[in-house]
Amino acid sequence: MAGASVASELAGTYRVLLAEREGQPGYHTTGRSAALFSETYGPPQIRALSRASRAFFDGPPTGFAAAPILSPRGVLTVARPDQIEALERELATFPVGEKIRRVSPAEASALMPLMRDGYVAGAIHDTSARDIDVHALHQGYLRQFRAAGGRLETGAEILGIERDGATWRIRTSNLEIRAAIVVNAAGAWADEIGVMAGANRIGLVPKRRTALIIAAPDGVQIGPWPMVVDVDEEFYLKPDAGRFLISPADETPSAPCDAQPEELDVAICIDRIEKAFDFPVQRVENKWAGLRSFVADKTPVAGFEPGLPGFFWLAGQGGYGIQTAPALSRFAAALVAGKNPPADIIDEGVIPTALSPARFRA
């Protein structure tokens, strides 16, 4: 998503080649997302980027997608009796109002009837959170990219990057590229690409997250129910096309790879879900894992590498890269073009120095 979105934003101004290592775009984390838009999820700069992305999601460019990208969902953040203090801390970070409010255990059970009796001691209901059609968003950016003259090369694993005079020479497994600017949007591999180009690492740590699709109880209509998230992020459960998407919300450090689910994480996930919800997990229909990549402050990295002309970082989106893509791609494209970031993004509280790789280079 990071590469497709910024390439789409740049293609109207520059000749842009999008080099994709895999046989298709979005093979790794983009295609494995829980796909929720929430302005209250993540650290402050993520929330600001999410707020700045809302207008795009609500009104994408004409022809960008055949149907709305967002659809109603809502999120119920729940706490056990031993987690009430954590719930209070979480509530203090929310802009409480008509769309976000604390609810009683009885109200939480009414919103999610499958909650186990006595499990919930308190909860927060956010009705503003919405599902994201990730496929439509990703394909919209790729379609917009191609329409602007952009070129996509799949199967183009980066084998070498070196400065050659005033340009970069990039060798891939199937072609050689010369470019004035390299945008490093390589996800879990971004630090490896940076080192290859002569940059210092930004301390990127890919973390594996496991997800499962399970059948809903027979005869239960789950469509309008909210996503349920444990206040300490020990699990989440989300209605998904008549089934449930569940996760133990694991964050296991990993080398960059095609992540696969571990059986222990699958077992932990099922155990946590069965303790919180009053139904047995009888059948796992699908399971997968993805890598969510973070730097130490869990804030994305967007900016030119100091002392390395034309090398631009766009990395470290963590688990927030889908919902922040509209604003972060516009922000990055402006910096690549040597312009000031868009005013509407800055007005939402995005601080360029907080995203810059220079913050690691003291």
C-alpha positions in Angstrom: 0.0 0.0 0.0 2.8 2.4 0.8 4.5 2.0 -2.5 1.3 2.0 -4.6 -0.1 5.1 -2.9 3.0 7.3 -3.1 3.7 6.1 -6.7 0.2 7.1 -7.6 0.7 10.6 -6.0 4.0 11.1 -7.8 3.2 9.7 -11.3 1.4 12.9 -12.5 4.6 14.9 -12.0 7.5 12.4 -12.5 8.3 9.4 -14.6 7.8 6.7 -11.9 8.7 3.0 -11.9 7.2 0.9 -9.2 9.5 -2.1 -8.5 7.7 -5.0 -6.8 9.7 -8.0 -5.6 6.7 -10.4 -5.7 4.7 -11.6 -8.7 1.8 -9.3 -7.7 1.5 -6.1 -5.7 0.3 -6.3 -2.1 1.4 -9.9 -1.5 2.7 -9.4 2.0 1.2 -7.2 4.8 -1.1 -5.1 2.6 -3.1 -8.2 1.7 -3.3 -9.5 5.3 -4.7 -6.5 7.1 -7.6 -6.4 9.6 -8.8 -3.4 7.5 -10.3 -1.0 10.0 -10.3 2.8 9.9 -10.2 4.3 13.4 -9.1 7.8 14.3 -8.5 6.7 17.9 -6.1 3.9 17.1 -2.4 4.3 17.5 0.1 6.9 18.8 -0.5 10.7 18.3 1.1 11.0 14.8 -0.8 8.0 13.6 -4.1 9.5 14.8 -3.2 12.8 13.1 -2.5 11.0 9.8 -5.7 9.1 10.1 -7.7 12.2 10.7 -6.0 13.8 7.6 -7.0 10.7 5.6 -10.7 10.8 6.4 -11.7 13.2 3.6 -10.1 11.0 1.0 -11.9 7.9 2.3 -15.2 9.7 2.4 -14.8 11.2 -1.1 -12.1 9.5 -3.2 -11.4 10.9 -6.8 -14.0 10.1 -9.4 -13.4 6.6 -10.8 -11.1 5.6 -8.0 -13.4 2.9 -6.7 -16.7 1.4 -7.9 -18.2 1.5 -4.4 -17.5 3.3 -1.1 -14.2 2.4 0.4 -15.5 2.6 4.0 -18.5 0.9 5.5 -20.0 1.1 9.0 -18.6 -1.2 11.7 -17.8 0.4 15.1 -15.3 -0.9 17.7 -16.0 -2.1 21.3 -12.9 -2.0 23.5 -13.5 -4.3 26.4 -11.9 -4.7 29.8 -12.0 -7.5 32.4 -12.2 -6.5 36.1 -8.4 -6.6 36.3 -8.1 -4.2 33.3 -10.3 -1.3 34.5 -7.3 1.0 35.1 -6.1 0.3 31.6 -9.6 1.1 30.3 -9.5 4.5 32.2 -6.1 5.3 30.7 -7.4 4.4 27.2 -10.5 6.5 27.6 -8.4 9.5 28.6 -6.8 9.5 25.2 -10.1 9.5 23.3 -12.1 12.6 22.3 -15.2 11.4 24.1 -18.4 12.6 22.5 -21.5 11.3 20.8 -19.5 8.8 18.7 -17.2 7.6 21.5 -18.6 6.8 24.9 -18.1 4.5 27.9 -20.7 1.8 28.1 -21.7 -0.6 30.9 -21.2 -4.3 30.9 -24.9 -4.8 30.1 -24.6 -2.3 27.1 -21.5 -4.1 25.9 -23.3 -7.5 26.0 -26.2 -5.9 24.0 -23.8 -4.7 21.4 -22.0 -8.1 21.2 -24.4 -10.8 22.4 -21.7 -13.5 22.4 -19.6 -11.9 25.2 -19.3 -14.4 28.1 -21.4 -13.4 31.2 -19.2 -11.7 33.7 -16.2 -11.2 31.4 -16.7 -7.5 30.7 -16.3 -5.1 33.6 -16.2 -2.0 31.4 -16.1 -1.0 27.7 -15.7 1.9 25.3 -17.9 2.0 22.2 -16.6 3.9 19.1 -19.2 4.1 16.5 -17.0 6.2 14.1 -14.7 3.2 13.3 -15.4 1.7 9.9 -14.3 -1.2 7.7 -11.9 -0.5 4.9 -12.1 -2.3 1.5 -8.4 -2.8 1.3 -8.5 -4.4 -2.1 -10.5 -1.5 -3.6 -8.1 1.1 -2.0 -5.0 -0.7 -3.3 -6.3 -1.3 -6.8 -7.6 2.3 -6.9 -4.1 3.6 -6.3 -2.6 1.2 -8.9 -5.2 2.1 -11.5 -4.6 5.8 -10.8 -0.8 5.2 -11.1 -1.1 3.5 -14.5 -3.5 6.1 -15.8 -0.9 8.8 -15.0 1.8 6.9 -17.0 3.4 5.0 -14.2 5.2 1.7 -14.9 4.9 -1.4 -12.7 7.5 -4.1 -12.7 6.8 -7.3 -10.8 9.3 -9.9 -10.0 11.9 -7.1 -9.5 13.8 -8.0 -6.4 16.4 -5.4 -5.6 19.9 -6.8 -5.8 22.0 -3.6 -5.6 21.6 0.2 -5.2 24.5 2.6 -5.6 25.1 6.2 -6.2 26.4 6.9 -9.7 27.2 10.6 -10.3 23.9 12.5 -9.9 21.7 9.5 -10.1 21.0 6.1 -8.5 21.7 2.9 -10.3 19.4 0.1 -9.1 19.9 -3.5 -10.2 16.9 -5.8 -9.9 16.5 -9.5 -10.8 15.1 -8.5 -14.2 16.2 -5.0 -15.1 18.5 -2.1 -14.3 17.1 1.3 -13.4 18.6 4.8 -13.2 16.7 7.3 -11.2 17.3 10.7 -9.6 15.2 9.7 -6.5 14.7 6.3 -4.8 11.6 6.0 -2.5 12.2 3.1 -0.1 8.8 1.7 0.6 9.9 -1.9 1.0 7.9 -2.7 4.2 9.7 -5.2 6.4 12.7 -5.1 4.1 13.2 -1.3 4.2 16.2 -1.4 6.5 17.9 -3.9 4.3 17.3 -1.7 1.2 18.6 1.3 3.2 21.8 -0.5 4.1 22.2 -1.6 0.5 22.1 2.1 -0.6 24.6 3.2 2.0 22.2 4.5 4.7 22.3 3.7 8.4 19.5 1.6 9.7 16.4 3.2 11.2 16.0 0.3 13.7 13.0 -1.3 11.9 11.7 -4.3 13.6 9.2 -6.5 11.7 6.7 -8.2 14.1 4.6 -11.2 13.2 0.8 -11.0 13.7 -1.4 -14.1 13.4 -5.0 -14.1 12.1 -7.7 -16.7 11.7 -11.1 -16.9 10.0 -13.5 -19.0 12.0 -17.1 -20.0 11.5 -19.8 -18.1 13.4 -22.3 -20.1 15.5 -25.1 -21.7 13.5 -28.1 -19.5 13.0 -26.4 -16.3 14.3 -26.7 -13.1 12.2 -23.5 -11.2 13.0 -23.4 -8.5 10.2 -24.1 -5.3 12.3 -22.0 -6.3 15.3 -18.9 -4.2 16.2 -15.3 -5.3 16.2 -14.3 -6.3 19.7 -10.8 -5.4 20.9 -9.2 -6.3 24.3 -8.0 -3.1 26.0 -4.5 -4.5 26.4 -4.6 -5.8 22.8 -4.6 -9.5 23.9 -7.1 -10.3 21.1 -9.5 -8.9 18.7 -12.6 -10.3 16.9 -14.2 -8.8 13.9 -17.3 -9.9 11.9 -16.2 -10.7 8.4 -18.7 -11.7 5.6 -20.8 -13.9 8.0 -17.7 -15.3 9.8 -15.3 -14.0 12.4 -11.7 -12.7 11.8 -9.8 -13.3 15.1 -6.3 -12.6 16.3 -4.2 -12.9 19.5 -2.8 -9.5 18.5 0.7 -11.0 18.8 3.8 -9.0 18.1 6.6 -11.5 17.7 9.9 -10.0 16.3 10.8 -11.6 13.0 13.3 -11.3 10.2 11.8 -10.0 7.0 10.1 -13.0 5.4 6.9 -14.4 4.0 5.4 -14.8 7.5 3.5 -18.0 8.3 1.3 -18.7 11.4 2.8 -20.7 14.2 0.6 -23.4 15.8 1.2 -22.0 19.3 -0.1 -18.6 18.3 -3.2 -20.2 16.7 -3.8 -22.1 20.0 -3.3 -19.0 22.1 -5.7 -17.1 19.9 -8.5 -19.8 20.2 -8.0 -20.0 24.0 -8.4 -16.2 24.4 -11.4 -16.0 22.2 -13.2 -18.9 24.0 -12.5 -17.3 27.4 -14.0 -14.0 26.3 -16.9 -15.2 24.1 -19.5 -17.8 24.8 -19.1 -20.1 21.8 -16.6 -22.8 20.9 -14.2 -22.4 18.0 -15.2 -25.5 16.1 -13.6 -24.8 12.8 -10.7 -22.7 11.5 -11.4 -21.9 7.9 -8.2 -20.0 7.2 -5.1 -18.8 9.0 -2.3 -16.6 8.0 0.4 -14.2 9.4 1.7 -10.8 8.4 4.6 -8.6 9.4 3.8 -5.2 11.0 7.1 -3.2 11.0 7.9 -0.6 13.6 10.7 1.7 14.6 11.3 2.5 18.3 8.7 5.3 18.6 6.1 3.4 16.5 5.8 6.5 14.3 6.3 6.2 10.5 9.5 7.3 8.8 9.0 9.7 5.9 11.8 11.9 4.6 15.1 12.0 2.8 18.1 10.4 4.4 20.5 13.1 5.6 23.7 13.1 3.6 22.4 10.7 1.0 21.0 12.8 -1.9 17.8 11.4 -3.4 17.2 8.5 -1.0 13.8 8.8 0.6 12.4 6.6 3.4 8.7 5.6 3.6 8.7 2.9 6.2 7.6 1.8 9.7 3.9 2.2 9.2 3.3 -0.7 11.7 -0.3 -1.8 11.7 -1.6 1.6 10.6 -0.4 1.7 7.0 -3.8 1.1 5.3 -5.8 3.7 7.3 -3.1 6.4 7.0 -2.2 5.8 3.3 -4.1 8.7 1.8 -2.5 11.3 4.0 1.0 9.7 4.3 1.3 9.3 0.5 0.4 12.9 -0.1 2.8 14.1 2.7 5.6 11.9 1.2 5.0 13.0 -2.4 5.2 16.7 -1.4 8.5 16.2 0.3 9.9 14.2 -2.6 8.9 17.1 -4.9 10.7 19.5 -2.6 7.5 21.2 -1.5 5.9 21.9 1.9 3.6 19.2 3.2 -0.1 19.9 2.4 -1.6 22.4 4.8 -4.7 20.2 5.6 -2.4 17.4 6.8 -0.3 19.8 9.0 -3.6 21.3 10.4 -4.5 17.8 11.8 -1.4 17.8 13.9 1.2 16.0 11.7 4.7 17.2 12.6 7.2 16.7 9.8 10.2 16.4 12.2 8.4 13.6 14.1 8.4 11.6 10.9 11.8 12.5 9.5 14.6 10.0 9.5 16.8 12.8 10.9 15.4 12.0 14.3 17.6 8.9 14.4 20.7 10.7 13.2 21.7 12.9 16.1 
